[in-house]
Amino acid sequence: MLRKIEAFAMGLGGPGLFLLAFLDSSFIALPEVVDILIVWTVIEHPDRWLWYGVMATAGSVTGSYLLYALARRGGEAFLRKRLKEHHITRGMELFRRYGVLALVVPSLLPPPVPFKPFVLMAGVAGMPRTRFLIAVTTGRAIRYIGEALLALLYGQRALSYLHSHATQVSLVLAAAGALGALAYFGYWKMRSGQTKARGPREKR
């Protein structure tokens, strides 16, 4: 069934990548399938590299949001039916300590690093929708658009390189994503502080 889905999606191009990324981020585990197909589709149609990266990102964000919404509605009981107790405890601790970075970083990393448990825990923890969408979109865009760019620049060598150095590439991307997220939320907090400071002055 998975092979038929992959063949069908491959024939659709961008919409097919959206479908596979949606399934991989929601109901069906397709480890590395989306990453590999991004490279192959860009090799066949290099002028569409950005389109393929964006469609894979959009599919993954949509699938992740579906899981997030289900977890947010179902609460902790929903989470406990799907994860072991020690995984829940550890994951919630990461969310308490690192906030949105606990979602950005795993969204960048390849298998066997899990991503769905963090999506579920973000829903249970009540992470605001806007922050959730920004975090997942940032991580997935860096990963998938970055892979599309590698395929554009290096062709089939990109596929071999990703297989051999997936962890190193992902760690570099994760570091870049973490720095970007820190810069964004630092700026956001600074703006919020300025807005609060203006309020009392304006009342005077």
Secondary structure, 3 states (H helix, E strand, C coil): CHHHHHHHHHHHCHHHHHHHHHHHHCCCCCCCHHHHHHHHHHHHCHHHHHHHHHHHHHHHHHHHHHHHHHHHHHHHHHHHCCCCHHHHHHHHHHHHHHCCHHHHHHHHCCCCCCCHHHHHHHHHCCCCHHHHHHHHHHHHHHHHHHHHHHHHHHCHHHHHHHHHHHHHHHHHHHHHHHHHHHHHHHHHHHHHHHHHHHHHHHHC
